[in-house]
Amino acid sequence: MECGLHHPCQNYGESMIALPGYIDREAWEGFEEMRKVIHRPMTDTARKLIVYELDRIKKAGHCPNAALNQSTLNCWKDVWPKKDKEIQQAASSDYEKTQAYMREQEAHRKGIRRVS
């Protein structure tokens, strides 16, 4: 999935709306399908407005295909720039406890008893 590349316009979906080449076919079709599944199929006007929003997202430096995929995944009717999920690191005390437990399990598995 490439972002930022300009290719000739392509026609996708049931409509003859022209999509910019930087919009991935699979991402667009997935979004169209999801909209049908949630009983909110797009009109041609809605398709044009979504393409307009994707262009704004691209011009703001975000990937329009990631925006489509995010909307599909979350069953959103509209598109927004991709939100990155932060994965928080475990507290160091939790990490140390987990490591100690893993060492104990490994020692037990090998038949080595730990002297306390």
N, C-alpha and C positions, 0 to 999 in steps of 0.2 A: 504494500500500500504506500504509494508515494504522495507526498504533499508538496505543493508548490510548483509542480510541473504543469505547463500549459500544453494541452493537446487539443485537437479539433473537438468540437462539441459532439456528444454522443446522445443517443436517444435510449432511455431505459423505461421500464415499467409499462403500464397500460397506456400511458399518455405519450404524446409525441413531443413532450417538453424537452428542450435541448439542455443537457447538463455539461458543465465545464469538464474537460478531460481530467482534471485533478481530483474529481470525485470518483472514488472507487465503485465499480459496478456492484460488487458484492455488498459493500456497506450500504449503498442506496437501496438495493433490492431488499436487503434485510430490514431496513427502516420501513420501506413500503409494506412489506409482509407483516411486520409487527403492528403497524397502524391498522391493518385489516383485522388482525387477530383481536385487538382491543376494541374492535367495532368503531374505529375512527378513521376510515379510509380518507385519503387526501383527494381533494379536488384539484383541478389544474391550477387554480389560483393558489391553493395551499402549497403545491409543489413549487411554484415560482417564488413564493415567499420563503420557503425553506432554503431554496437555492440562494436567494438574496442573503439570508442569515448566514449560510455557510460561507459565502463570499466575504461577508463582514468578519467572520471568525478567522478566515485565512488571512485577510489583510491585517488583522490584529496580531498575527504571528502564531496562531494556533492551527492545529491540523483539523481540517473539516471532516476527514474520514474518522478520526478519533471521536469527534463530536457526534457524528451519525451513530457510530458503534455504541457510544455511551448512552445515547437516547434509546437505542434499540434494547440494550441490556436492561435499562431501567424502565422500559415501557413509557417513555416520555413522548408527548405529542409534539414537542418543539425541540430545538437543538441549542446547546450552549457549549462554550469552550470546555474541553476535557478537564475534569477536576481530578488532580492527582491525590490518591489516597496515601496518607503517611502511615508508615508502619512504625509504631513506637517500640523502642528497645526496652526489654525487660529491666527492671531495677537490678542493680548489681548484686544485691543480696539474694534475689531470686535466682539470678544466673549462677552464683556461687553454690547455692543449695542444689540446683539442678546438676551442676558439674560434679559435686560431691556424691550425689545419689548415683549418677552414671558410673563414677569410679567404683563405688561400692558394688554395684550390679555386675560390673565387668570383673572385679576381683572375685565375687561370689561365683560367677560363671566359670572362672578358671580354677576354682577350688582353693583360692587363697583367702585366708581369714585375716581380717584387719584387727590389729590389737589396739584397744582404746586405752 
